[in-house]
Amino acid sequence: MSQFIPVSEPSITQKEVDYVADAVKSGWVSSHGEYLLEFEERFADFIGTRYAVSNCNGTVALHLALLVLGIKSGDEVIVPDLTFVATANAVSYTGAKPVFVDIERNSWCIDPCDIERAITEKTKAIIPVHLYGHPANMDDIVAIAKKHSLYIIEDCAEAHGAEYKGIKVGSFGDLSAFSFYGNKVITTGEGGMITTDNEEYYRKAKYLRDHAMSEEKRYWHTDIGYNYRMTNIQAALGVAQLERIQEILEKKRQIFEWYHKCLSNVSDIVLNPETSWAKNIFWMVSIVLTHATNNKRDDLMLKLKNDGIETRPFFYPLSDMPMYTTHRKTDTSVAHYISERGINLPSSAKLTFEDVEYVCGKIKEWKSSTL
Ligand SMILES: *Cc1c(COP(=O)(O)O)cnc(C)c1O
């Protein structure tokens, strides 16, 4: 039997094909068009914010959010040590410095106590990341931000639809950033979105996204802006995906429940957390091998690969990467512990119960052979 189960693949139906074809045929192929307006309006509706601004990718959405808040050289921005590199890189693009802090063992997201420890006069903002679909501890983060007059930018790239105490993430920050890369909850190929309730931030994000062109006078530019726009073709794909997001999220929860059932009696393997405040969307169903060293983790990944099962290691702590080793950080031992032992399992909405059973069977096989 030769099969291949990928970690992630997009869920594309005839609806997506039809909308994209419609956008192409309409001639509105660049950054104007009905699908763009519709995508932004409906996305804001879905998250529960007043405004949404589309971008060419999630990294750019983060960069633009930082620019809107005036983050610049000499400033510091607090980020979790365990996240995709884009979170920190976007800070670096502005000339500011990312400062790395630890995560919580029970949520895999930024630890509010550590945020407080890392604050200095230079600190301007916090970027909580809702890692692998689990919301960060927003009440505590919002309280700290208020107390120290800091901005919050939520990195929601992996958490479309995740909820903190019944409220969708992407509505807690001054601005929030989403990604629509091919492996995210919904996709536009490449793409990103900023959400906000603040009209001034909304206007400034649109202005900087479009070469900082004056609203009154075309081709008069009053700042060095950017071309960070999404195309109408991408937005067409986005509208179709957004119309199906409920179905995709329900399937993801189902897949997590299948894994949970199949692995529930296996010792030393912990699945994604879901704290009392959280509705996790399980962007990536993941396991942490609580008793394994780094080598053991890689050994399991190799075995699964030979069985036609693709997996991913967790992100590496950013403070260990060459460009960030000299940056300020707190003790990030939980980030290191989770990073070394974590694996993302196949998580596409296309998976069947039989696929999940097969993956879990191979994990159990490895487990009994290594004891
Ligand atoms: C994917 C991702 C991004 C960046 O999004 P792109 O669209 O790939 O630029 C940022 N932060 C996190 C946590 C991500 O997972």
The ligand as an SDF file (V2000), in Angstrom:
LIG
                    3D

 15 15  0  0  0  0  0  0  0  0999 V2000
    1.7330   31.9910    8.7130 C   0  0  0  0  0  0  0  0  0  0  0  0
    2.0870   32.8660    9.8350 C   0  0  0  0  0  0  0  0  0  0  0  0
    2.4520   34.2110    9.6540 C   0  0  0  0  0  0  0  0  0  0  0  0
    2.7450   34.8340    8.3200 C   0  0  0  0  0  0  0  0  0  0  0  0
    1.8000   34.7050    7.3500 O   0  0  0  0  0  0  0  0  0  0  0  0
    2.2000   34.6930    5.7930 P   0  0  0  0  0  0  0  0  0  0  0  0
    0.8960   34.8890    5.1210 O   0  0  0  0  0  0  0  0  0  0  0  0
    2.8180   33.3690    5.5140 O   0  0  0  0  0  0  0  0  0  0  0  0
    3.1430   35.8260    5.5560 O   0  0  0  0  0  0  0  0  0  0  0  0
    2.6540   34.9920   10.7850 C   0  0  0  0  0  0  0  0  0  0  0  0
    2.5300   34.4870   12.0200 N   0  0  0  0  0  0  0  0  0  0  0  0
    2.2100   33.1970   12.2440 C   0  0  0  0  0  0  0  0  0  0  0  0
    2.0700   32.7270   13.6370 C   0  0  0  0  0  0  0  0  0  0  0  0
    1.9990   32.3410   11.1500 C   0  0  0  0  0  0  0  0  0  0  0  0
    1.7000   31.0590   11.3850 O   0  0  0  0  0  0  0  0  0  0  0  0
  1  2  1  0
  2  3  1  0
  2 14  2  0
  3  4  1  0
  3 10  2  0
  4  5  1  0
  5  6  1  0
  6  7  2  0
  6  8  1  0
  6  9  1  0
 10 11  1  0
 11 12  2  0
 12 13  1  0
 12 14  1  0
 14 15  1  0
M  END
$$$$
